[in-house]
């Protein structure tokens, strides 16, 4: 079935032809002139049927605009013509029209011609996908790297990306898990379909079910309209579930059912809706340990752990730091900005707990706040001095076990005058600062689940 744009100034023909096509299962957008038709034309349009002679803009101009327009919006065109304009119809075919139909045409003639055109459109799209796959077989994945620690990972990534299998990406925060997920999508046959990313740790638990699975109008208080949900939004493409370990336990069985049945049950009931998507998940946690601890369903774990990719941390690929630094310097708008070799050596020696994301943020800070015409080690010392909070990440648990989090962050507790709520706010603020704003690290440091921290941040309006 196809999306058909019907352009004709004859209202009777639009009504009759539209009814025939809709009865055959097609979706029809019928307009009265070429100008309106071009406004309705989009990448989802599979076929255009247009009359030749119309007011405002005729069919020949419509055809010319389509043939000279973007390749991704170039559906086949069938021209509709009367006996007196057959020569124009032939000229239209020489200009790129698929074929023409003489008015009045029979129902079966219309449906057969439309079916042939749609089959041609499907073949064109299949050829485009195949051409994309062949062209991009050796395409760069987007990772900046040299020979070394990334070789095995990238070889595996290029091997699994063209498949339709579920991929689980494991790596520390800031290593580029979403970049890897995007490469899995871009190098697959689904490259021209949606890529929908969901951070399972960033959406409150009370909203997660509706966000993922969608809901019907009136399903709950405030649901004044139906919502498709992220899973259905990824239909035909790739669904990327980042921080999958943060998915609430109550929703894990429902996700498992979607993966097994390939149908979605929106919140509020209704029939199950078929979906077709490729799943890519990512986590910085040890899911084996999460399963053992009872925090993650074992059957869901085995369902998503089909192809496992592990991204090395930046500390494991220090030889890539100069390449990444040069790339980020160009990215931040300074094509010819040089970096002192002493600075690059100093960068290679830092621990990089925040991985590539930390390096990127540091580069932007130095580019914006530098003193001279180049980046020097003095800029690094001034803007990112070596300290436990900046260069080594969080204090190790054994280093602070003798203190409570409040004593460590606030110093000695006052005997009176500070409410428990105010104390909690201050602890969260200072822990967030200590962790450089990283919510996952802050939650781990405070010993609470990430979604609990997010709830507290929203409750206390802490940015």
C-alpha positions in Angstrom: 0.0 0.0 0.0 1.2 3.5 -0.7 1.0 7.2 0.0 -0.5 8.7 -3.2 -0.8 12.4 -4.1 -3.7 13.0 -6.5 -3.7 16.4 -8.3 -6.6 17.3 -10.5 -8.9 20.3 -10.8 -11.9 18.0 -11.6 -13.6 17.5 -8.2 -15.6 14.5 -9.5 -12.4 12.7 -10.7 -10.7 13.4 -7.4 -13.7 12.0 -5.5 -14.0 8.8 -7.7 -10.3 8.1 -8.1 -9.7 8.8 -4.5 -12.4 6.4 -3.4 -11.1 3.6 -5.7 -7.5 4.0 -4.4 -8.6 4.2 -0.7 -10.8 1.1 -1.2 -7.6 -0.7 -2.3 -5.9 0.3 0.9 -3.9 3.3 -0.3 -3.7 6.6 1.5 -4.7 9.5 -0.8 -4.1 13.2 -0.5 -6.2 14.9 -3.2 -5.7 18.6 -4.2 -7.0 20.8 -7.0 -3.9 22.3 -8.5 -0.1 21.8 -9.0 0.9 24.5 -6.5 -1.1 22.8 -3.7 0.3 19.5 -4.8 3.9 20.6 -4.5 3.1 21.9 -1.0 1.8 18.4 0.0 4.7 16.6 -1.6 7.0 15.0 1.0 9.6 12.2 1.5 6.7 9.8 2.4 4.9 10.4 -0.9 5.2 7.1 -2.9 3.4 8.2 -6.1 2.0 11.3 -7.8 -1.0 11.3 -10.2 -1.4 14.6 -11.9 -3.6 16.1 -14.6 -1.8 18.0 -17.3 -4.0 21.0 -17.8 -4.9 22.8 -14.6 -5.2 26.4 -13.4 -2.5 27.9 -11.1 0.1 25.3 -12.1 -0.2 22.5 -14.7 1.1 18.9 -14.6 4.1 19.5 -16.8 5.5 22.1 -14.3 4.7 19.7 -11.4 6.7 17.0 -13.2 9.6 19.4 -13.9 9.7 20.5 -10.2 9.7 16.9 -9.0 12.4 15.8 -11.5 14.7 18.7 -10.6 14.0 18.5 -6.9 15.9 16.5 -4.1 16.4 12.8 -5.0 14.8 11.7 -1.7 11.6 13.4 -2.8 11.3 12.1 -6.3 8.4 9.7 -6.5 7.2 8.3 -9.9 4.6 10.5 -11.7 1.6 9.3 -13.6 0.1 12.0 -15.8 -3.7 12.0 -16.4 -4.7 13.2 -19.9 -7.6 13.5 -22.3 -7.4 12.4 -25.9 -6.6 15.9 -27.0 -3.4 16.1 -24.9 -1.8 12.7 -25.6 1.2 14.4 -27.3 1.8 16.3 -24.1 1.6 13.1 -22.1 4.2 11.5 -24.3 6.4 14.6 -23.8 5.9 14.2 -20.1 7.2 10.6 -20.3 10.3 11.8 -22.1 10.8 14.3 -19.2 10.7 11.5 -16.6 7.0 10.6 -16.0 6.4 6.9 -15.3 3.5 6.6 -17.7 0.1 8.2 -18.5 -3.6 7.3 -18.2 -6.2 8.4 -20.7 -9.4 9.8 -19.2 -11.8 8.3 -18.6 -10.0 5.3 -17.2 -11.5 2.1 -15.8 -11.1 1.1 -12.1 -8.9 -1.9 -12.9 -6.7 0.1 -15.3 -6.1 2.7 -12.6 -5.2 0.1 -9.9 -3.0 -1.9 -12.2 -1.0 1.2 -13.3 -0.7 2.4 -9.7 0.5 -1.0 -8.6 3.2 -1.1 -11.3 4.4 2.4 -10.3 4.5 1.6 -6.6 6.5 -1.6 -7.4 9.0 0.5 -9.3 9.2 2.9 -6.3 9.9 0.0 -4.0 12.6 -1.3 -6.2 14.2 2.2 -6.3 14.2 2.4 -2.6 15.7 -1.1 -2.3 18.4 -0.1 -4.8 19.1 3.1 -2.8 19.5 1.1 0.4 21.8 -1.4 -1.3 23.9 1.4 -2.8 24.1 3.0 0.6 25.3 -0.2 2.2 27.9 -0.8 -0.5 29.1 2.8 -0.4 29.4 2.8 3.4 30.8 -0.6 4.0 34.2 0.9 4.8 32.8 4.2 6.0 34.2 5.8 9.1 32.0 5.1 12.1 32.4 8.6 13.5 35.1 7.6 16.1 38.3 9.6 16.1 41.1 7.1 16.6 44.5 5.8 15.5 45.9 2.2 15.6 45.6 0.5 19.0 42.9 -0.2 21.6 39.9 0.8 19.4 40.8 -1.6 16.5 39.0 -4.7 17.9 35.9 -2.6 18.9 35.6 -0.9 15.6 36.1 -4.1 13.6 33.3 -5.7 15.6 31.1 -2.6 15.2 31.4 -2.7 11.4 30.7 -6.4 11.4 27.4 -6.2 13.5 26.1 -2.9 12.3 24.7 -4.1 8.9 22.8 -6.9 10.6 19.3 -6.6 12.2 20.4 -8.3 15.5 20.0 -6.7 18.9 23.2 -5.0 20.1 24.3 -4.3 23.7 27.0 -1.6 24.1 28.9 -1.6 27.3 31.2 1.2 28.3 32.0 3.8 31.0 30.2 7.2 30.9 31.6 9.5 28.2 33.1 6.8 26.0 30.7 7.3 23.1 28.0 4.7 23.5 25.4 6.8 21.6 27.9 7.4 18.8 28.3 3.6 18.5 24.5 3.2 18.5 24.2 5.8 15.8 26.8 4.0 13.7 24.9 0.7 14.1 21.9 2.5 12.6 23.7 4.5 9.8 25.5 1.4 8.6 22.4 -0.7 8.5 19.6 -1.2 5.9 17.5 1.0 8.2 19.7 4.0 7.7 16.9 6.1 6.1 14.3 5.3 8.8 14.0 6.9 12.3 16.7 6.6 15.0 15.0 7.1 18.3 17.2 7.5 21.4 15.7 7.1 24.9 17.8 7.7 28.1 16.2 5.4 30.6 17.7 7.2 33.5 16.5 10.7 32.5 12.8 10.1 32.4 10.9 9.9 35.8 9.6 6.4 36.5 6.0 7.7 36.6 6.3 8.9 33.0 8.4 6.2 31.5 5.6 3.7 30.6 3.8 6.4 28.6 7.0 7.7 27.0 8.0 4.2 25.8 4.7 2.5 25.0 2.4 5.5 24.3 -1.1 6.0 25.7 -4.7 6.4 24.6 -6.6 9.6 25.1 -8.0 9.6 28.6 -5.8 6.7 29.8 -4.9 8.8 32.9 -5.4 12.2 34.3 -4.0 14.8 31.9 -4.0 12.5 28.9 -6.1 14.8 26.8 -4.7 13.3 23.6 -3.2 10.0 22.5 0.5 9.6 22.3 2.4 7.3 20.0 5.3 6.5 22.3 9.0 6.1 21.5 8.9 2.5 20.5 6.3 3.1 17.8 8.2 6.2 16.7 11.1 3.9 15.9 9.0 1.7 13.7 11.0 0.7 10.6 14.2 2.1 12.2 16.3 1.8 15.3 15.4 2.1 19.0 18.3 3.1 21.2 17.7 2.5 24.9 20.6 4.2 26.7 21.3 3.4 30.4 19.1 0.3 30.0 20.0 -0.8 33.6 18.0 2.2 34.8 14.7 0.9 33.3 12.2 0.5 36.2 11.7 -3.1 37.2 8.0 -2.7 36.7 8.5 -2.0 33.0 11.0 -4.7 32.2 8.4 -7.5 31.7 6.5 -5.2 29.3 9.6 -4.4 27.3 10.4 -8.1 27.1 7.0 -8.8 25.7 7.4 -6.2 23.0 10.7 -7.8 22.0 9.2 -11.2 21.9 5.9 -10.4 20.2 6.9 -7.3 18.3 3.7 -5.6 19.3 3.1 -2.7 21.6 0.2 -2.3 24.2 -0.4 1.4 24.8 -1.3 2.6 28.3 -5.1 2.6 28.5 -5.8 -0.7 26.7 -6.8 -1.2 23.1 -5.5 -3.8 20.6 -1.8 -4.6 20.4 0.0 -2.6 17.6 2.6 -4.3 15.5 6.0 -2.7 15.4 9.3 -3.4 13.5 12.5 -2.0 14.8 16.1 -2.8 15.5 17.1 -2.6 19.2 20.4 -1.2 20.4 21.0 -0.9 24.2 23.8 0.7 26.2 24.9 0.6 29.8 27.9 1.5 32.0 26.9 -1.1 34.6 27.8 -4.8 34.9 24.4 -6.3 34.0 25.5 -9.8 35.1 26.0 -8.3 38.6 22.6 -6.4 38.3 20.9 -9.7 37.5 22.6 -11.5 40.4 21.5 -8.6 42.7 17.9 -8.9 41.5 17.8 -5.5 39.9 17.5 -6.6 36.3 15.4 -9.5 34.8 17.5 -12.4 33.7 15.3 -13.2 30.7 15.4 -9.6 29.5 19.2 -9.5 29.9 19.6 -12.6 27.7 17.1 -11.1 25.2 19.2 -7.9 24.7 22.6 -9.4 25.1 22.8 -10.9 21.6 25.8 -9.0 20.3 28.0 -7.4 23.0 30.3 -4.5 22.2 32.7 -3.0 24.8 34.1 0.5 24.2 37.5 1.0 25.7 38.0 3.9 28.1 40.1 6.9 27.2 42.8 5.8 29.6 43.2 2.6 27.5 43.7 4.6 24.3 45.9 7.5 25.4 47.6 7.6 22.0 44.3 8.8 20.5 44.2 11.9 22.8 46.2 14.2 20.4 43.9 13.2 17.5 40.8 13.8 19.6 42.1 17.1 20.9 42.8 18.4 17.4 39.3 17.3 16.3 37.6 19.1 19.2 39.7 22.2 18.6 38.4 22.4 15.1 34.9 21.5 16.3 34.9 24.4 18.7 35.6 26.9 15.9 39.4 27.2 15.9 40.7 25.6 12.7 44.2 26.9 13.0 44.6 27.1 16.8 47.8 25.3 17.8 48.4 23.3 21.0 51.7 23.3 22.9 53.4 19.8 22.8 53.8 20.1 26.6 50.1 20.5 26.9 49.4 17.4 24.8 51.9 15.4 27.0 50.1 16.6 30.1 46.7 15.6 28.7 48.0 12.1 27.9 49.0 11.7 31.6 45.7 12.6 33.1 43.3 9.9 34.5 40.2 10.9 32.4 37.5 9.4 34.6 35.0 11.3 32.4 36.5 9.8 29.2 36.1 11.5 25.8 33.2 13.7 27.1 35.5 15.1 29.7 38.2 15.7 27.1 35.8 17.5 24.8 34.5 19.7 27.6 38.0 20.6 28.7 38.9 21.5 25.2 36.0 23.8 24.8 36.9 25.5 28.2 40.5 26.1 27.1 39.6 27.3 23.6 37.2 29.8 25.0 39.2 30.9 28.1 42.8 30.8 26.7 45.2 33.7 27.3 47.1 33.7 24.1 47.0 32.7 20.4 47.7 29.0 21.2 46.7 26.5 23.8 49.4 26.0 26.4 50.1 24.0 29.5 49.6 27.2 31.5 46.0 27.4 30.3 45.6 23.8 31.5 47.1 24.6 34.9 44.9 27.7 35.3 41.6 26.3 34.0 41.9 22.6 35.0 44.5 22.3 37.8 45.4 18.9 39.0 43.2 18.1 42.0 41.2 15.1 43.2 37.9 16.7 42.1 39.1 17.6 38.6 41.7 15.1 37.5 41.0 12.0 39.4 37.2 12.0 39.6 35.6 10.9 42.9 37.3 10.0 46.1 37.6 6.3 46.4 35.1 4.8 48.9 37.8 3.5 51.2 39.3 7.0 51.4 36.1 8.5 52.8 34.4 5.5 54.6 35.2 7.0 58.1 33.1 10.1 57.3 29.4 10.4 56.5 28.6 12.0 53.1 27.3 15.1 55.0 30.5 15.4 57.1 32.7 15.1 54.0 30.8 17.6 52.0 29.7 20.1 54.6 32.4 19.8 57.3 31.4 19.4 60.9 27.6 19.4 61.2 26.0 22.3 63.1 24.4 21.5 66.5 21.2 23.3 65.5 19.7 25.7 63.0 19.8 23.5 59.8 16.7 21.5 58.9 17.0 17.9 57.6 15.6 19.0 54.2 18.1 21.9 54.0 20.9 19.6 54.9 19.8 17.1 52.2 19.7 19.9 49.6 23.1 21.1 50.5 24.6 17.6 50.4 23.1 17.0 46.9 24.4 20.4 45.6 27.9 19.8 46.8 28.0 16.2 45.7 26.8 17.4 42.2 29.6 20.0 42.1 32.2 17.5 43.3 31.1 15.1 40.4 31.3 17.9 37.8 27.5 17.8 37.3 27.5 14.1 36.3 24.3 12.7 37.7 25.3 9.1 37.4 28.5 9.7 39.4 26.6 11.8 41.9 24.1 9.0 42.5 26.8 6.4 42.9 28.8 8.7 45.2 25.7 9.3 47.5 24.8 5.6 47.3 21.3 6.1 45.9 19.6 5.0 42.6 20.0 7.5 39.8 16.2 7.9 39.4 16.0 8.8 43.1 18.6 11.5 42.6 16.8 12.9 39.6 13.5 13.0 41.7 15.3 14.9 44.4 16.8 17.3 41.9 13.4 18.1 40.4 11.8 18.3 43.8 14.3 20.8 45.2 14.7 22.6 41.8 18.5 21.9 41.9 20.0 22.5 38.5 
